[in-house]
Amino acid sequence: MEEALLPPQNFAMVSSFVYRSSFPARKNFPFLRSLGLKSVLTLILEEYPEPNLDFLKAEGVQFFQFGIPGNKEPFVQIPDEKIVAALAVIFDVRNHPILIHCNKGKHRTGCLVGCLRKAQQWSHAAIFDEYRRYSFPKSRSIDQQYIEAFDEVGVVWANADERYLPSWLSPSPSNQHGM
């Protein structure tokens, strides 16, 4: 009997071999296995559940955790250094295929993907449209403000090894010089 392939909620392809979703449950493991993941990057603060860690280990999947608090007014803010570190992992094809997730695959994941889109030189309008599509019905204007103000892409470019950049992330001439 074949296992049902059920993707986690809010699952989508971000770019070739980069996926996003909500927190994967056991029922999603066969689907994740079908993706041939090399890495999972989570943005949750909490300790990762043992069944999920066991699944990743059994499948030979690398695990990256960059715990980011929800970007809620007025006192909680996403730390730029966590987004920079997460982007560095995504910018390296040796970590692909990779799944990015938080709890619901909406706000924290949306902020990280929005910052990735900035590196891909998407317009703010296109970035915010994508953010709202996945965060609906609870889009946060503070998340969109964070994405718009994020200016650390140059730091990621400066530390990226061009030999391992994904084809969909070719650096612009200005980025090749460490900008």
Contact map, one row per residue, 1 for C-alpha under 8 A:
11100000000000000000000000000000000000000000000000000000000000000000000000000000000000000000000000000000000000000000000000000000000000000000000000000000000000000000000000000000000
11110000000000000000000000000000000000000000000000000000000000000000000000000000000000000000000000000000000000000000000000000000000000000000000000000000000000000000000000000000000
11111000000000000000000000000100000000000000000000000000000000000000000000000000000000000000000000000000000000000000000000000000000000000000000000000000000000000000000000000000000
01111100000000000000000000000110000000000000000000000000000000000000000000000000000000000000000000000000000000000000000000000000000000000000000000000000000000000000000000000000000
00111110000000000000000000010110000000000000000000000000000000000000000000000000000000000000000000000000000000000000000000000000000000000000000000000000000000000000000000000000000
00011111000000000000000000110110000000000000000000000000000000000000000000000000000000000000000000000000000000000000000000000000000000000000000000000000000000000000000000000000000
00001111101000000000000000010011000000000000000000000000000000000000000000000000000000000000000000000000000000000000000000000000000000000000000000000000000000000000000000000000000
00000111111000000000111110010000000000000000000000000000000000000000000000000000000000000000000000000000000000000000000000000000000000000000000000000000000000000000000000000000000
00000011111000000000111000000000000000000000000000000000000000000000000000000000000000000000000000000001100000000000000000000000000000000000000000000000000000000000000000000000000
00000001111100000001110000000000000000000000000000000000000000000000000000000000000000000000000000000001110000000000000000000000000001000000000000000000000000000000000000000000000
00000011111110000011110000000000000000000000000000000000000000000000000000000000000000000000000000000000100000000000000000000000000000000000000000000000000000000000000000000000000
00000000011111000011100000000000000000000000000000000000000000000000000000000000000000000000000000000000000000000000000000000000000000000000000000000000000000000000000000000000000
00000000001111111111000000000000000000000000000000000000000000000000000000000000000000000000000000000000000000000000000000000000000000000000000000000000000000000000000000000000000
00000000000111111111000000000000000000000000000000000000000000000000000000000000000000000000000000000000000000001000000000000000000000000000000000000000000000000000000000000000000
00000000000011111110000000000000000000000000000000000000000000000000000000000000000000000000000000000000000000000000000000000000000000000000000000000000000000000000000100000000000
00000000000011111100000000000000000000000000000000000000000000000000000000000000000000000000000000000000000000000000000000000000000000000000000000000000000000000000000100000000000
00000000000011111110000000000000000000000000000000000000000000000000000000000000000000000000000111000000000000000000000000000000000000000000000000000000000000000000000000000000000
00000000000011111111000000000000000000000000000000000000000000000000000000000000000000000100000111110000000000000000000000000000000000000000000000000000000000000000000000000000000
00000000001111101111100000000000000000000000000000000000000000000000000000000000000000000000000011110000000000000000000000000000000000000000000000000000000000000000000000000000000
00000000011111000111110000000000000000000000000000000000000000000000000000000000000000000000000000111000100010000000000000000000000000000000000000000000000000000000000000000000000
00000001111100000011111100000000000000000000000000000000000000000000000000000000000000000000000000111101100010000000000000000000000000000000000000000000000000000000000000000000000
00000001111000000001111100000000000000000000000000000000000000000000000000000000000000000000000000001111110000000000000000000000000000000000000000000000000000000000000000000000000
00000001100000000000111110000000000000000000000000000000000000000000000000000000000000000000000000001111100000000000000000000000000000000000000000000000000000000000000000000000000
00000001000000000000111111111000000000000000000000000000000000000000000000000000000000000000000000000000000000000000000000000000000000000000000000000000000000000000000000000000000
00000001000000000000001111111000000000000000000000010000000000000000000000000000000000000000000000000000000000000000000000000000000000000000000000000000000000000000000000000000000
00000000000000000000000111111000000000000000000000110000000000000000000000000000000000000000000000000000000000000000000000000000000000000000000000000000000000000000000000000000000
00000100000000000000000111111100000000000000000000000000000000000000000000000000000000000000000000000000000000000000000000000000000000000000000000000000000000000000000000000000000
00001111000000000000000111111111000000000000000000000000000000000000000000000000000000000000000000000000000000000000000000000000000000000000000000000000000000000000000000000000000
00000000000000000000000111111111100000000000000000000010000000000000000000000000000000000000000000000000000000000000000000000000000000000000000000000000000000000000000000000000000
00111100000000000000000000111111110000000000000000000000000000000000000000000000000000000000000000000000000000000000000000000000000000000000000000000000000000000000000000000000000
00011110000000000000000000011111111000000000000000000000000000000000000000000000000000000000000000000000000000000000000000000000000000000000000000000000000000000000000000000000000
00000010000000000000000000011111111110000000000000000000000000000000000000000000000000000000000000000000000000000000000000000000000000000000000000000000000000000000000000000000000
00000000000000000000000000001111111110000000000000000000001000000000000000000000000000000000000000000000000000000000000000000000000000000000000000000000000000000000000000000000000
00000000000000000000000000000111111100000000000000000000000000000000000000000000000000000000000000000000000000000000000000000000000000000000000000000000000000000000000000000000000
00000000000000000000000000000011111110000000000000000000000000000000000000000000000000000000000010000000000000000000000000000000000000000000000000000000000000000000000000000000000
00000000000000000000000000000001111111000000000000000000000000000000000000000000000000000000000010000000000000000000000000000000000000000000000000000000000000000000000000000000000
00000000000000000000000000000001101111110000000000000000000010000000000000000000000000000000000111100000000000000000000000000000000000000000000000000000000000000000000000000000000
00000000000000000000000000000000000111110000000000000000000111000000000000000000000000000000001111000000000000000000000000000000000000000000000000000000000000000000000000000000000
00000000000000000000000000000000000011111000000000000000000011110000000000000000000000000000001111100000000000000000000000000000000000000000000000000000000000000000000000000000000
00000000000000000000000000000000000011111100000000000000000011110000000000000000000000000000000001111000000000000000000000000000000000000000000000000000000000000000000000000000000
00000000000000000000000000000000000000111110000000000000000000111100000000000000000001000000000001111000000000000000000000000000000000000000000000000000000000000000000000000000000
00000000000000000000000000000000000000011111000000000000000000111110000000000000000000000000000000011100000000000000000000000000000000000000000000000000000000000000000000000000000
00000000000000000000000000000000000000001111100000000000000000001111000000000000000000000000000000011100000110000000000000000000000000000000000000000000000000000000000000000000000
00000000000000000000000000000000000000000111111000000000000000001111100000000000000000000000000000000110000000000000000000000000000000000000000000000000000000000000000000000000000
00000000000000000000000000000000000000000011111000000000000000000111100000000000000000000000000000000000000000000000000000000000000000000000000000000000000000000000000000000000000
00000000000000000000000000000000000000000001111100000000000000000010000000000000000000000000000000000000000000000000000000000000000000000000000000000000000000000000000000000000000
00000000000000000000000000000000000000000001111110000000000000000000000000000000000000000000000000000000000000000000000000000000000000000000000000000000000000000000000000000000000
00000000000000000000000000000000000000000000011111011000000000000000000000000000000000000000000000000000000000000000000000000000000000000000000000000000000000000000000000000000000
00000000000000000000000000000000000000000000001111111000000000000000000000000000000000000000000000000000000000000000000000000000000000000000000000000000000000000000000000000000000
00000000000000000000000000000000000000000000000111111100000000000000000000000000000000000000000000000000000000000000000000000000000000000000000000000000000000000000000000000000000
00000000000000000000000001000000000000000000000011111110000000000000000000000000000000000000000000000000000000000000000000000000000000000000000000000000000000000000000000000000000
00000000000000000000000011000000000000000000000111111111000000000000000000000000000000000000000000000000000000000000000000000000000000000000000000000000000000000000000000000000000
00000000000000000000000000000000000000000000000111111111100000000000000000000000000000000000000000000000000000000000000000000000000000000000000000000000000000000000000000000000000
00000000000000000000000000000000000000000000000001111111110000000000000000000000000000000000000000000000000000000000000000000000000000000000000000000000000000000000000000000000000
00000000000000000000000000001000000000000000000000111111111000000000000000000000000000000000000000000000000000000000000000000000000000000000000000000000000000000000000000000000000
00000000000000000000000000000000000000000000000000011111111111100000000000000000000000000000000000000000000000000000000000000000000000000000000000000000000000000000000000000000000
00000000000000000000000000000000000000000000000000001111111111000000000000000000000000000000000000000000000000000000000000000000000000000000000000000000000000000000000000000000000
00000000000000000000000000000000000000000000000000000111111110000000000000000000000000000000000000000000000000000000000000000000000000000000000000000000000000000000000000000000000
00000000000000000000000000000000100000000000000000000011111110000000000000000000000000000000000000000000000000000000000000000000000000000000000000000000000000000000000000000000000
00000000000000000000000000000000000001000000000000000001111111000000000000000000000000000000000000000000000000000000000000000000000000000000000000000000000000000000000000000000000
00000000000000000000000000000000000011110000000000000001111111100000000000000000000000000000000000000000000000000000000000000000000000000000000000000000000000000000000000000000000
00000000000000000000000000000000000001110000000000000001100111110000000000000000000000000000001000000000000000000000000000000000000000000000000000000000000000000000000000000000000
00000000000000000000000000000000000000111100000000000001000011111000000000000000000000000000000000000000000000000000000000000000000000000000000000000000000000000000000000000000000
00000000000000000000000000000000000000111100000000000000000001111100000000000000000000000000000000000000000000000000000000000000000000000000000000000000000000000000000000000000000
00000000000000000000000000000000000000001111000000000000000000111110000000000000000000000000000000000000000000000000000000000000000000000000000000000000000000000000000000000000000
00000000000000000000000000000000000000001111100000000000000000011111000000000000011011000000000000000000000000000000000000000000000000000000000000000000000000000000000000000000000
00000000000000000000000000000000000000000111110000000000000000001111100000000000010000000000000000000000000000000000000000000000000000000000000000000000000000000000000000000000000
00000000000000000000000000000000000000000011100000000000000000000111110000000110010000000000000000000000000100000000000000000000000000000000000000000000000000000000000000000000000
00000000000000000000000000000000000000000001100000000000000000000011111000011100000000000000000000000000000100000000000000000000000000000000000000000000000000000000000000000000000
00000000000000000000000000000000000000000000000000000000000000000001111100011100000000000000000000000000001100000000000000000000000000000000000000000000000000000000000000000000000
00000000000000000000000000000000000000000000000000000000000000000000111110011100000000000000000000000000001100000000000000000000000000000000011000000000000000000000000000000000000
00000000000000000000000000000000000000000000000000000000000000000000011111111000000000000000000000000000000000000000000000000000000000000000010000000000000000000000000000000000000
00000000000000000000000000000000000000000000000000000000000000000000001111111000000000000000000000000000000000000000000000000000000000000000010000000000000000000000000000000000000
00000000000000000000000000000000000000000000000000000000000000000000000111110000000000000000000000000000000000000000000000000000000000000000000000000000000000000000000000000000000
00000000000000000000000000000000000000000000000000000000000000000000000111111000000000000000000000000000000000000000000000000000000000000000000000000000000000000000000000000000000
00000000000000000000000000000000000000000000000000000000000000000000111111111100000000000000000000000000000000000000000000000000000000000000000000000000000000000000000000000000000
00000000000000000000000000000000000000000000000000000000000000000000111110111110000000000000000000000000000000000000000000000000000000000000000000000000000000000000000000000000000
00000000000000000000000000000000000000000000000000000000000000000001111000011111011000000000000000000000000000000000000000000000000000000000000001000000000000000000000000000000000
00000000000000000000000000000000000000000000000000000000000000000001000000001111111000000000000000000000000000000000000000000000000000000000000000000000000000000000000000000000000
00000000000000000000000000000000000000000000000000000000000000000000000000000111111100000000000000000000000000000000000000000000000000000000000000000101000000000000000000000000000
00000000000000000000000000000000000000000000000000000000000000000000000000000011111110000000000000000000000000000000000000000000000000000000000000000000000000000000000000000000000
00000000000000000000000000000000000000000000000000000000000000000111000000000111111111000000000000000000000000000000000000000000000000000000000000000000000000000000000000000000000
00000000000000000000000000000000000000000000000000000000000000000100000000000111111111100000000000000000000000010010000000000000000000000000000000000000000000000000000000000000000
00000000000000000000000000000000000000000000000000000000000000000000000000000001111111110000000000000000000000000000000000000000000000000000000000000001101100000000000000000000000
00000000000000000000000000000000000000000000000000000000000000000100000000000000111111111000000000000000000000000000000000000000000000000000000000000000000100000000000000000000000
00000000000000000000000000000000000000001000000000000000000000000100000000000000011111111100000000000000000000010000000000000000000000000000000000000000000000000000000000000000000
00000000000000000000000000000000000000000000000000000000000000000000000000000000001111111110000000000000000000010001000000000000000000000000000000000000000100000000000000000000000
00000000000000000000000000000000000000000000000000000000000000000000000000000000000111111111000000000000000000000000000000000000000000000000000000000000000100110000000000000000000
00000000000000000000000000000000000000000000000000000000000000000000000000000000000011111111001000000000000000000000000000000000000000000000000000000000000000000000000000000000000
00000000000000000100000000000000000000000000000000000000000000000000000000000000000001111111101101000000000000000000000000000000000000000000000000000000000000000000000000000000000
00000000000000000000000000000000000000000000000000000000000000000000000000000000000000111111100000000000000000000000000000000000000000000000000000000000000000010001110010000000000
00000000000000000000000000000000000000000000000000000000000000000000000000000000000000011111111100000000000000000000000000000000000000000000000000000000000000011001110000000000000
00000000000000000000000000000000000000000000000000000000000000000000000000000000000000000111111110000000000000000000000000000000000000000000000000000000000000000001110000000000000
00000000000000000000000000000000000000000000000000000000000000000000000000000000000000000001111100000000000000000000000000000000000000000000000000000000000000000001000000000000000
00000000000000000000000000000000000001100000000000000000000001000000000000000000000000001101111111000000000000000000000000000000000000000000000000000000000000000000000000000000000
00000000000000001100000000000000000011100000000000000000000000000000000000000000000000000101111111000000000000000000000000000000000000000000000000000000000000000000000000000000000
00000000000000001110000000000000001111100000000000000000000000000000000000000000000000000000101111100000000000000000000000000000000000000000000000000000000000000000000000000000000
00000000000000001110000000000000000011111000000000000000000000000000000000000000000000000100001111110000000000000000000000000000000000000000000000000000000000000000000000000000000
00000000000000000111100000000000000010111000000000000000000000000000000000000000000000000000000011111000000000000000000000000000000000000000000000000000000000000000000000000000000
00000000000000000111100000000000000000011110000000000000000000000000000000000000000000000000000001111100000010000000000000000000000000000000000000000000000000000000000000000000000
00000000000000000001111000000000000000011110000000000000000000000000000000000000000000000000000000111111100010000000000000000000000000000000000000000000000000000000000000000000000
00000000000000000000111000000000000000000111000000000000000000000000000000000000000000000000000000011111110110000000000000000000000000000000000000000000000000000000000000000000000
00000000000000000000011000000000000000000001000000000000000000000000000000000000000000000000000000001111110000000000000000000000000000000000000000000000000000000000000000000000000
00000000110000000000111000000000000000000000000000000000000000000000000000000000000000000000000000001111111000000000000000000000000000000000000000000000000000000000000000000000000
00000000111000000001111000000000000000000000000000000000000000000000000000000000000000000000000000001111111111000000000000000000000001100000000000000000000000000000000000000000000
00000000010000000000010000000000000000000000000000000000000000000000000000000000000000000000000000000111111111000000000000000000001001110000000000000000000000000000000000000000000
00000000000000000000000000000000000000000000000000000000000000000000011000000000000000000000000000000001111111100000000000000000001000100011001000000000000000000000000000000000000
00000000000000000000000000000000000000000010000000000000000000000001111000000000000000000000000000000100111111110000000000000000000000000000000000000000000000000000000000000000000
00000000000000000001100000000000000000000010000000000000000000000000000000000000000000000000000000011100111111111000000000000000000000000000000000000000000000000000000000000000000
00000000000000000000000000000000000000000000000000000000000000000000000000000000000000000000000000000000111111111100000000000000001001100000000000000000000000000000000000000000000
00000000000000000000000000000000000000000000000000000000000000000000000000000000000000000000000000000000001111111110000000000000001000000000001101100000000000000000000000000000000
00000000000000000000000000000000000000000000000000000000000000000000000000000000001001100000000000000000000111111111000000000000000000000000000000000000000000000000000000000000000
00000000000001000000000000000000000000000000000000000000000000000000000000000000000000000000000000000000000011111111100000000000000000000000000000000000000000000000000000000000000
00000000000000000000000000000000000000000000000000000000000000000000000000000000000000000000000000000000000001111111110000000011001000000000000000100000000000000000000000000000000
00000000000000000000000000000000000000000000000000000000000000000000000000000000001000000000000000000000000000111111111000000000000000000000000000100100100000000000000000000000000
00000000000000000000000000000000000000000000000000000000000000000000000000000000000000100000000000000000000000011111111100000000000000000000000000000000000000000000000000000000000
00000000000000000000000000000000000000000000000000000000000000000000000000000000000000000000000000000000000000001111111111000010000000000000000000000000000000000000000000000000000
00000000000000000000000000000000000000000000000000000000000000000000000000000000000000000000000000000000000000000111111111110010000000000000000000000000100000000000000000000000000
00000000000000000000000000000000000000000000000000000000000000000000000000000000000000000000000000000000000000000011111111000000000000000000000000000000100000000000000010000000000
00000000000000000000000000000000000000000000000000000000000000000000000000000000000000000000000000000000000000000001111111000000000000000000000000000000000000000000000110000000000
00000000000000000000000000000000000000000000000000000000000000000000000000000000000000000000000000000000000000000000111111100000000000000000000000000000000000000000000000000000000
00000000000000000000000000000000000000000000000000000000000000000000000000000000000000000000000000000000000000000000111111110110000000000000000000000000000000000000000000000000000
00000000000000000000000000000000000000000000000000000000000000000000000000000000000000000000000000000000000000000000010011111110000000000000000000000000000000000000000000000000000
00000000000000000000000000000000000000000000000000000000000000000000000000000000000000000000000000000000000000000000010001111111000000000000000000010000000000000000000000000000000
00000000000000000000000000000000000000000000000000000000000000000000000000000000000000000000000000000000000000000000000000111111100000000000000000000000000000000000000000000000000
00000000000000000000000000000000000000000000000000000000000000000000000000000000000000000000000000000000000000000000000001111111110000000000000000000000000000000000000000000000000
00000000000000000000000000000000000000000000000000000000000000000000000000000000000000000000000000000000000000000100110001111111111000000000000000000000000000000000000000000000000
00000000000000000000000000000000000000000000000000000000000000000000000000000000000000000000000000000000000000000100000000011111111100000000000100000000000000000000000000000000000
00000000000000000000000000000000000000000000000000000000000000000000000000000000000000000000000000000000000000000000000000001111111110000000000000000000000000000000000000000000000
00000000000000000000000000000000000000000000000000000000000000000000000000000000000000000000000000000000000000000000000000000111111111000000000000000000000000000000000000000000000
00000000000000000000000000000000000000000000000000000000000000000000000000000000000000000000000000000000011001100100000000000011111111100010000100000000000000000000000000000000000
00000000000000000000000000000000000000000000000000000000000000000000000000000000000000000000000000000000000000000000000000000001111111111010000000000000000000000000000000000000000
00000000000000000000000000000000000000000000000000000000000000000000000000000000000000000000000000000000000000000000000000000000111111110000000000000000000000000000000000000000000
00000000010000000000000000000000000000000000000000000000000000000000000000000000000000000000000000000000110001000000000000000000011111110000000000000000000000000000000000000000000
00000000000000000000000000000000000000000000000000000000000000000000000000000000000000000000000000000000111001000000000000000000001111111110000000000000000000000000000000000000000
00000000000000000000000000000000000000000000000000000000000000000000000000000000000000000000000000000000010000000000000000000000000111111110000000000000000000000000000000000000000
00000000000000000000000000000000000000000000000000000000000000000000000000000000000000000000000000000000000000000000000000000000000100111110000000000000000000000000000000000000000
00000000000000000000000000000000000000000000000000000000000000000000000000000000000000000000000000000000000000000000000000000000000000111111000000000000000000000000000000000000000
00000000000000000000000000000000000000000000000000000000000000000000000000000000000000000000000000000000001000000000000000000000001100111111101000000000000000000000000000000000000
00000000000000000000000000000000000000000000000000000000000000000000000000000000000000000000000000000000001000000000000000000000000000000111111100000000000000000000000000000000000
00000000000000000000000000000000000000000000000000000000000000000000000000000000000000000000000000000000000000000000000000000000000000000011111110000000000000000000000000000000000
00000000000000000000000000000000000000000000000000000000000000000000001110000000000000000000000000000000000000000000000000000000000000000001111111000000000000000000000000000000000
00000000000000000000000000000000000000000000000000000000000000000000001000000000000000000000000000000000001000100000000000000000000000000011111111100000000000000000000000000000000
00000000000000000000000000000000000000000000000000000000000000000000000000000000000000000000000000000000000000100000000000000001001000000001111111110000000000000000000000000000000
00000000000000000000000000000000000000000000000000000000000000000000000000000000000000000000000000000000000000000000000000000000000000000000111111111000000000000000000000000000000
00000000000000000000000000000000000000000000000000000000000000000000000000000100000000000000000000000000000000100000000000000000000000000000011111111100000000000000000000000000000
00000000000000000000000000000000000000000000000000000000000000000000000000000000000000000000000000000000000000100110000000000000000000000000001111111100000000000000000000000000000
00000000000000000000000000000000000000000000000000000000000000000000000000000000000000000000000000000000000000000000000000010000000000000000000111111100000000000000000000000000000
00000000000000000000000000000000000000000000000000000000000000000000000000000000000000000000000000000000000000000000000000000000000000000000000011111110000000000000000000000000000
00000000000000000000000000000000000000000000000000000000000000000000000000000001000000000000000000000000000000000010000000000000000000000000000001111111100000000000000000000000000
00000000000000000000000000000000000000000000000000000000000000000000000000000000000000000000000000000000000000000000000000000000000000000000000000001111110000000000000000000000000
00000000000000000000000000000000000000000000000000000000000000000000000000000001000100000000000000000000000000000000000000000000000000000000000000000111111100000000000000000000000
00000000000000000000000000000000000000000000000000000000000000000000000000000000000100000000000000000000000000000010011000000000000000000000000000000111111110000000000000000000000
00000000000000000000000000000000000000000000000000000000000000000000000000000000000000000000000000000000000000000000000000000000000000000000000000000011111111000000000000000010011
00000000000000000000000000000000000000000000000000000000000000000000000000000000000100000000000000000000000000000000000000000000000000000000000000000001111111100000000000000000011
00000000000000000000000000000000000000000000000000000000000000000000000000000000000110110000000000000000000000000000000000000000000000000000000000000001111111110000000000000000000
00000000000000000000000000000000000000000000000000000000000000000000000000000000000000000000000000000000000000000000000000000000000000000000000000000000111111110000000000100011011
00000000000000000000000000000000000000000000000000000000000000000000000000000000000000000000000000000000000000000000000000000000000000000000000000000000011111110000000000000011111
00000000000000000000000000000000000000000000000000000000000000000000000000000000000000010000000000000000000000000000000000000000000000000000000000000000001111111000000000000000000
00000000000000000000000000000000000000000000000000000000000000000000000000000000000000010011000000000000000000000000000000000000000000000000000000000000000111111101100000000000000
00000000000000000000000000000000000000000000000000000000000000000000000000000000000000000001000000000000000000000000000000000000000000000000000000000000000000111111100000000000000
00000000000000000000000000000000000000000000000000000000000000000000000000000000000000000000000000000000000000000000000000000000000000000000000000000000000000011111100000000000000
00000000000000000000000000000000000000000000000000000000000000000000000000000000000000000000000000000000000000000000000000000000000000000000000000000000000000001111100000000000000
00000000000000000000000000000000000000000000000000000000000000000000000000000000000000000011110000000000000000000000000000000000000000000000000000000000000000011111110000000000000
00000000000000000000000000000000000000000000000000000000000000000000000000000000000000000011100000000000000000000000000000000000000000000000000000000000000000011111111011000000000
00000000000000000000000000000000000000000000000000000000000000000000000000000000000000000011100000000000000000000000000000000000000000000000000000000000000000000001111111000000000
00000000000000000000000000000000000000000000000000000000000000000000000000000000000000000000000000000000000000000000000000000000000000000000000000000000000000000000111111000000000
00000000000000110000000000000000000000000000000000000000000000000000000000000000000000000000000000000000000000000000000100000000000000000000000000000000000000000000011111000000000
00000000000000000000000000000000000000000000000000000000000000000000000000000000000000000010000000000000000000000000001100000000000000000000000000000000000000000000111111100000000
00000000000000000000000000000000000000000000000000000000000000000000000000000000000000000000000000000000000000000000000000000000000000000000000000000000000000000000111111110000000
00000000000000000000000000000000000000000000000000000000000000000000000000000000000000000000000000000000000000000000000000000000000000000000000000000000000010000000000011111111000
00000000000000000000000000000000000000000000000000000000000000000000000000000000000000000000000000000000000000000000000000000000000000000000000000000000000000000000000001111111000
00000000000000000000000000000000000000000000000000000000000000000000000000000000000000000000000000000000000000000000000000000000000000000000000000000000000000000000000000111111100
00000000000000000000000000000000000000000000000000000000000000000000000000000000000000000000000000000000000000000000000000000000000000000000000000000000000000000000000000111111111
00000000000000000000000000000000000000000000000000000000000000000000000000000000000000000000000000000000000000000000000000000000000000000000000000000000010011000000000000111111111
00000000000000000000000000000000000000000000000000000000000000000000000000000000000000000000000000000000000000000000000000000000000000000000000000000000000011000000000000111111111
00000000000000000000000000000000000000000000000000000000000000000000000000000000000000000000000000000000000000000000000000000000000000000000000000000000000001000000000000001111111
00000000000000000000000000000000000000000000000000000000000000000000000000000000000000000000000000000000000000000000000000000000000000000000000000000000011011000000000000000111111
00000000000000000000000000000000000000000000000000000000000000000000000000000000000000000000000000000000000000000000000000000000000000000000000000000000011011000000000000000111111
